[in-house]
């Protein structure tokens, strides 16, 4: 059994004749994902040049750009610091109740940022709940939660699970026999981690980090609550200026440029990615023994879960307890909301997983420029605020979304298909990233062996590669599922009339100031997301 | 800097003049035509109301709605017309509502349930998102009626040429400054900007009744908040510019910035911040506060009004029929229902808003009656072009 990381044969990735069918398929997916953005160009081109120029050159533009970049870097770094140690803790140590903690740590991803930010602001605002607790002990002023720093911390607390989930999956798939080997060669644990583990999980960390960075610049709710002046806030103020969508589109294009830059940078830094090994075994099950440190370790997990999950629910429930308003009947909870949420999210997850497959496979296996371009292109929709994607699809759906089939006319506008398409455009990079990382961890020699034994390309994929990457594909689909469950702006724009989901009910209650009525749908959103995580993690655990 | 401490006293005001005129002018309307409701009305109205772009000579005069088969219905009048006397509604309407579901759905559903053959598809979202949506949809918009929280959004839609004419009786019933002068949109309920304050930290007697006094009164430094992301705030700033000029408004906004006013986003955020004691004073629409007071009766928050300046600007929520709708007559009749007695009564009783017709009783004490507020005369039609306000706010750094 060879115990070496394979680095010597990048040829095996490009050696095949260029797979034309796969390239075309992948290109078609990328084109479909980028297509709604043509609306941005089209809309932005109708802005008044002088006014647009005035917006770009004013000094605050530099400030806003600086703030957006600071937010992005801050959130990414903070998320890394939270997620990577927790991934190691829950995979490589003997922490008790491992599965429970895994779910607790991954679950903040399911909480919409507007709920999390609202709860944090209620708790930590000047004269808020926490200050009320501390006043008896003489603390009369807390450091202000408002501003860029507050937004950075809160967004990080709800997006670090991207890195946690991808890193955890990579740690589980990793060939631990390498770690055993390093340990026998007298490396200490930390040294082994840096020299052996880290290089293997680095692409997974980078894939998660990219999602965190792009999410940070596209989030609107949290910066708005925390009065942080970043790009999305400008886009929304412009959107709210009654001038149509021109300037919002114009500013969004600038965001696309920033995104393209980030994607290019990440491409550079992720470096050599041949991370598979030749061995099939997964080594010994040697988990780090925590001893007494398991108590503080569990304490940290519990604290994080309390702050991100329990506190928001308690705050909403406390509103429910004091609420006196007679609300319309439509605010009464119905299980239809749950079913609607689950079913559109499930639909979007399956579509995203299927569409991501060719893109991710091509990019991982064939080191061609086109493959990489296609893969990067699918990421752009993730950094564009949902309302902008939504309006683009409103335009296309209302004006070109009607198809005549002889006697029957089918309209896709304000229907489930166009809604699901919007979700896929926004969230497919989560699937692409996760699937691509999984493909990278499969040794292409396995494919070659299968081909030598007479399998066709498709048969090889189906019988050899797919079973190996399935956990990665499922993890990616799960991410899409969780984020779709909480998506709001595109849902409001494109849903069929009367189609109510958990988030549309949360929104209706919250925008009416009836926070208590947001409590139950929010609680159920968390429970359903938690259950889906249980199912997913069960598949993944070995 | 001491201010006279008499605060905003309830004053009886000049508004009564216009309401009086409105009330007497067309008083002879309704009574005689309380026609029995024939069941084939609704969309059978044929030619009598569909002339886009021109109203006035379409047979809907002050003498009732002539139906093609001779059945006559009552007009909308300032003293109130019962739904019973209005044309039947039959068919299906799509309404884009920028008003909140919690506030407006009950009255819309009341109308729907009042008729067997009426079906309403209501989509809720923000005013501005709906406006953008309609503009993106173009002539293919499924919407028949656009229902907004403030007049600015309707003015913007009218400016894009996307609204169609309303019938004469509607135009004659609603005071001119609360509707489109061209008669393509109308206010259906009113709200007043107010000073909301935390009752633990402020006595109403200590609050100036001059909106501009807050900007350079040291007592309010770092203790004020307002919502900056709404169409109604934009309308308000635009109103300041029209009334007092750009230079004055710039100075005022800059002074407010220097005084450390907090910029909130989202409808109830400012009232909540005041109730929580984060800031002591905020400048908002009265019904947002009414909502918090309703929902959380123990919250230490109340409202007061400035005296005769734009600090108590009266604005309307309103409706328009889209030019692209193929249910023009049904949509107009629906708006008549909102302006009818039961509709107007709902706004007053349930929503704590103000009626746009005089013939409605106010029998609650939560918010002052409109007569008690000295709100300035202001023609809301001037607020259609909002862009100068956007640019000014950007210039002073609020946006």
Interface residues (C-beta under 8 A of the other chain):
Chain A: X51 X55 X58 X60 X122 X125 X126 X127 X128 X224 X225 X227 X234 X236 X237 X239 X240 X241 X242 X243 X244 X245 X248 X322 X323 X324 X325 X327 X328 X330 X331 X387 X391 X394 X395 X398 X399 X402 X413 X414 X489 X492 X493 X497 X498 X508 X509 X511 X512 X513 X514
Chain B: X94 X100 X101 X102 X103 X105 X106 X109 X121 X122 X123 X124 X125 X126 X128 X129 X131 X132 X133 X135 X136 X137 X138 X140 X141 X142 X152 X153 X156 X160 X228 X229 X230 X231 X234 X262 X263 X264 X265 X266 X267 X268 X269 X271 X272 X273 X276 X277 X278 X288 X291 X292 X294 X295 X296 X297 X298 X386 X387 X390 X391 X394 X397 X399
